[in-house]
Amino acid sequence: MDKIDLKKEIPSYRARRGRFDVVEVPRLRYLMIDGHGDPNTSAGYGDAVSALFGLAYGLKFLSKRELDRDYVVMPLEGLWWADDLTAFTSARDKSLWSWTLLNLVPDWIADEHLERVRTTGGDASAFSSVRLDTLAEGRCVQTLHVGSYDDEAPVLDELHTRAIPDSGLRMRGLHHEVYLSDRRRTAPEKLRTILRQPVADA
């Protein structure tokens, strides 16, 4: 049985450090869970990550066992927003951040599969907040950040104030991060994160 790795099949899961590339992100299907607050101190954030990956691995094993289709569980992703964009750049006030955590699943994973794993796979109360939904980002500008999450601010500022306007574009939608590295096993200075911003014509 071949194991599908969607990171290798979807071009927008590749980005380059020091380059701000315009990419077209297709409509994709994700496990999603919402929350608010500092990801470093909020218990809700850790609980959300645990619930998301509990279901992600449950779906992978169901797919392999019953559908004869195996795949690599995708990395954590997040949509982030705040009423004031400086909460991400100059101020970095994480207590003001809202987020939706994401985990990409193959398009053959259906609502019925999620419901089966949700009811048989473990903590039903934690799993109840996770939904399966689509995200259609379309045209985006993205780059690869290497380093600590707390060092993203200058890159985000350049993305917002130079790269996007200089391309004749404007921001729309929510800031999106793809965490290519496992923070539990990677030194902060080596973390690899795709920073993505949906855009439209200015």
Buried (B, 14 or more C-beta within 10 A) or exposed (E): EEEBEBBEEBEBBBBEEEEBBEBEBEEBBBBBBBBEBEBEEBEBBEBBBBBBBBBBBBBBEBBBEEEEBBBEBBBBBBBBBBEEBEBBBEEBEBEBBBBBBBBBBBEEBEEEBBEBBBEEBBEEEBBEBBEBEEBEBBBBBBBBBBBBBEEBBEBBBBBBEEBBEEBEBEBEBBBBBBBBBEEEEEEEEEBBBBBBBBBEEE
